Amino acid sequence: MSYKSRQKKRAIRAAKEKHRAAISERHYLTLVKRKCVCNAWGGLLRAGKEMVYRHTPREILCTICAEHRGLAGSKLRVSAKWEKATARRTANRKAQRRARRAREVADYEAGYEPTTVTPDLAGLHAELDAAFDQAVNADA
């Protein structure tokens, strides 16, 4: 290992040591890895949901409690894990939209008409009115 690479590693280590206190007291928005509870009110935080974490003193909060304490917005740091998961979710949504759009275009080009799920309400009301009139006339 050369002198310059050792010197670079020393500088990095010194910078980490200098900012360790500030870093440990920051609040981070991250994803829940294992089931845990919010330290403020004891509610269950499930894996995959968002939480606010601080290392020193150890604190785990749900996002609602963090907002209530005024930690929302610019006071929160986004963790690398959260950024990666958000990018993955966004990419999945975009891929799903593209696939849905491709299916719609293929159906349109094949001549398929979109099916209606809701029945014709005017016709349904007319049938119900006729059935009601028959029931009333039968009683009279």
C-alpha positions as CSV (number, residue, x, y, z in Angstrom):
1,M,0.0,0.0,0.0
2,S,1.4,3.3,-1.0
3,Y,2.0,6.3,1.2
4,K,-0.7,8.3,-0.6
5,S,-3.4,5.7,-0.1
6,R,-2.6,5.4,3.6
7,Q,-2.7,9.1,3.9
8,K,-6.1,9.2,2.2
9,K,-7.4,6.5,4.5
10,R,-6.2,8.5,7.6
11,A,-7.9,11.6,6.3
12,I,-11.2,9.7,5.8
13,R,-10.9,8.1,9.3
14,A,-10.2,11.5,10.9
15,A,-13.2,13.1,9.2
16,K,-15.5,10.3,10.4
17,E,-14.1,10.6,13.9
18,K,-14.7,14.4,13.8
19,H,-18.3,14.1,12.8
20,R,-19.2,10.9,14.6
21,A,-21.2,12.8,17.4
22,A,-23.2,14.8,14.9
23,I,-24.0,11.8,12.8
24,S,-25.1,9.6,15.7
25,E,-27.5,12.2,17.0
26,R,-29.2,12.7,13.6
27,H,-32.7,11.4,12.9
28,Y,-32.9,9.1,9.8
29,L,-36.0,8.2,7.8
30,T,-35.5,4.5,7.0
31,L,-37.4,1.2,6.5
32,V,-38.3,-1.2,9.3
33,K,-36.2,-4.3,8.9
34,R,-37.8,-6.4,11.7
35,K,-41.0,-5.9,13.7
36,C,-40.5,-3.3,16.4
37,V,-42.5,-0.7,18.4
38,C,-42.6,3.0,18.4
39,N,-40.9,4.4,21.5
40,A,-43.4,7.2,21.9
41,W,-46.7,5.3,22.1
42,G,-45.8,1.6,21.7
43,G,-47.5,1.0,18.4
44,L,-46.3,-1.9,16.2
45,L,-44.1,-1.0,13.3
46,R,-44.2,-3.8,10.6
47,A,-41.3,-4.8,8.3
48,G,-41.1,-2.7,5.1
49,K,-42.9,0.4,6.6
50,E,-41.1,3.7,7.2
51,M,-39.7,4.7,10.6
52,V,-37.5,7.4,12.1
53,Y,-34.3,6.2,13.8
54,R,-31.7,7.9,15.9
55,H,-28.6,6.0,17.2
56,T,-27.7,8.1,20.2
57,P,-29.8,8.0,22.4
58,R,-31.4,5.0,20.7
59,E,-34.9,6.0,19.5
60,I,-37.3,4.5,17.1
61,L,-40.4,6.5,16.1
62,C,-43.3,6.0,13.7
63,T,-43.6,8.7,11.1
64,I,-46.7,10.2,12.8
65,C,-44.9,10.6,16.1
66,A,-41.9,12.1,14.4
67,E,-44.1,14.7,12.7
68,H,-45.7,15.4,16.0
69,R,-42.3,16.1,17.5
70,G,-41.4,18.4,14.6
71,L,-38.9,16.1,13.0
72,A,-40.5,16.0,9.6
73,G,-39.1,17.5,6.5
74,S,-35.6,19.0,6.4
75,K,-34.7,17.7,9.9
76,L,-34.7,14.1,8.7
77,R,-32.0,12.5,6.7
78,V,-33.0,9.9,4.3
79,S,-31.1,6.6,4.7
80,A,-29.4,4.9,1.7
81,K,-31.7,1.8,2.3
82,W,-34.8,4.1,2.0
83,E,-33.5,5.7,-1.2
84,K,-32.8,2.4,-2.8
85,A,-36.2,0.9,-1.9
86,T,-38.0,4.1,-3.2
87,A,-36.1,3.9,-6.5
88,R,-37.0,0.2,-6.8
89,R,-40.7,0.9,-6.1
90,T,-40.8,3.8,-8.6
91,A,-39.2,1.6,-11.2
92,N,-41.7,-1.2,-10.6
93,R,-44.6,1.2,-10.9
94,K,-43.3,2.6,-14.2
95,A,-42.8,-0.9,-15.5
96,Q,-46.3,-1.9,-14.5
97,R,-47.7,1.3,-16.3
98,R,-45.8,0.5,-19.4
99,A,-47.0,-3.1,-19.4
100,R,-50.6,-2.0,-18.9
101,R,-50.4,0.5,-21.7
102,A,-48.8,-2.1,-24.0
103,R,-51.7,-4.4,-23.3
104,E,-54.3,-1.7,-23.9
105,V,-52.6,-0.8,-27.3
106,A,-52.5,-4.5,-28.3
107,D,-56.2,-4.9,-27.4
108,Y,-57.1,-1.8,-29.4
109,E,-55.1,-2.9,-32.4
110,A,-56.7,-6.4,-32.2
111,G,-60.1,-4.7,-32.3
112,Y,-61.2,-5.5,-28.8
113,E,-63.6,-3.1,-27.2
114,P,-63.2,-2.4,-23.4
115,T,-65.9,-4.2,-21.5
116,T,-68.2,-2.2,-19.2
117,V,-68.4,-3.4,-15.7
118,T,-71.3,-1.3,-14.6
119,P,-74.8,-2.2,-16.0
120,D,-77.0,0.3,-17.8
121,L,-78.6,2.1,-14.8
122,A,-81.5,3.6,-16.8
123,G,-82.6,0.2,-18.0
124,L,-82.2,-1.2,-14.4
125,H,-84.4,1.5,-13.0
126,A,-87.1,0.9,-15.6
127,E,-87.1,-2.8,-14.8
128,L,-87.4,-2.1,-11.0
129,D,-90.2,0.4,-11.6
130,A,-92.1,-2.1,-13.7
131,A,-91.7,-4.9,-11.0
132,F,-92.8,-2.5,-8.3
133,D,-95.9,-1.5,-10.3
134,Q,-96.8,-5.1,-10.9
135,A,-96.4,-5.8,-7.1
136,V,-98.6,-2.9,-6.2
137,N,-101.3,-3.8,-8.8
138,A,-101.3,-7.4,-7.6
139,D,-102.1,-6.3,-4.0
140,A,-104.9,-4.0,-5.1
